[in-house]
Amino acid sequence: MAVEVVYRSSRDLERLFMDKAEADRHDKMLELAELLAEVLQKAVPSLTEQQVEEAGIYMAKNRDVFAKAFKSQPDALSELLSAPVEVAEPVEVATPVEEPVAEPIAPAKPAKVAKAAK
């Protein structure tokens, strides 16, 4: 029986990753998207919750392009205009549970491989 290590983002519990760094990047992207959505909702209160969530995710996924545009390179946004339209898939962000947890469960260690007999 093979053991496979998978990683899960703390903000998107449905998605599994084979690489810890990839799970961390996804988690950070969702954190940025959540903050962007809050700012957008405050700036434009008429937007629906779904609209600000989708806009926040889109901006977070394309943060490098937006960063270039904000650094006096507005032409960088043309990259997004010429790209095919990507429909943002809704992501359910896990909300922290306020209830106390008895004891945290330690992550399982991968099984050691037995050495071959000489």
N, C-alpha and C positions, 0 to 999 in steps of 0.2 A: 504494500500500500504506500503510495507516494504522498508526501506532505507538501502542501503548497502554501506559501506565505502570501497573504493578500493584505492590502492596506485600505482603510476606509477614511474618507474625509469626515471630520467631525461636524461639518455643516451640510453635507449631502450623504445621508446614511445609505441611500440606495445604490450608490456607485462604488465599485471596488476597483482598486488599482494594484498592479503588480510591482510597482516601484514606489517607495516611500516619498521620494522627491516629487514625483508626479502628483501624488495625493496631497502633499504640502502645497504645491503650486495651485492645484484646484481649490483647496481650502482658502488660500490667500486671495485668489480671484473672486471667490464667492463673498469673502469678507469685504473686499473693495466694492463689489457690486451692491452689497447691502448698504454700505455707507453712501455710495453714489445715489442709490434709490431714495434714501432719506433726504439727501440734499435736493434732488429733483422734486420730490413731493413738497418740500418746503418752498421751493422756488416757484413751482407751478402746481398749486393745490387742486386745480381742475383735472389733473391727470388721474387715471384710475390706478389702483394698487398694482394691477397686472402690467399696465403701461410703464410705470416707473421701475418695476422689477425687470422687465425685458430691456428697457433702456440702460439700466444699471449693469446688467449682465453683458450687453453688447459693448458698452464703453469699457468695462473691465477686461473683456476678452481682447479688445483692441487698444489697450492702454498705451502701448508703445507708439502707435500712430497718433493718438491724441496728445501724448507727451511731446512728440515732435512738433505738432501743430501749435501747441501752447508755448513752445520755445521759438517763436518767431518764424515758423515754417508752415504757414497755413496750407501750402500746396500739398503737404503730406496727407491731408484729408481726401485728396483726389484718388488716393490709393483705395480708400473705402468706397468711394463713389463708383469706381470702375469694377470693383469686385462683385461677384454674384451675391444676390441678397441671401443672407443667412437668417433663417427664422430661428429666433431664440427659443430653445426648449425650456419649458417651465421647470424650475428647480425648487424643490421644497427644502427650505432651510430649517434645520432642526432647531427647535427652541430649547434653551437650557431648562432642565427640570429643577424646580426649587426644593423638592423633597430631599431629605438627607439620605445618603446611601450608606448602608452598613459598612462595607469594606470594599475598596477597589479591587477588581480582579486583575491579577498580574498577567501580562501577555504570555502566551505559551512560547516556550523556547523551541526552536527547530530541533528535531531529533538528530542525534549524532549518527554519522555513518560508521558502521562497524568496519574495522580494518580487515583486509583480506589476509587469510592465513598464508604463511610463507612456505 
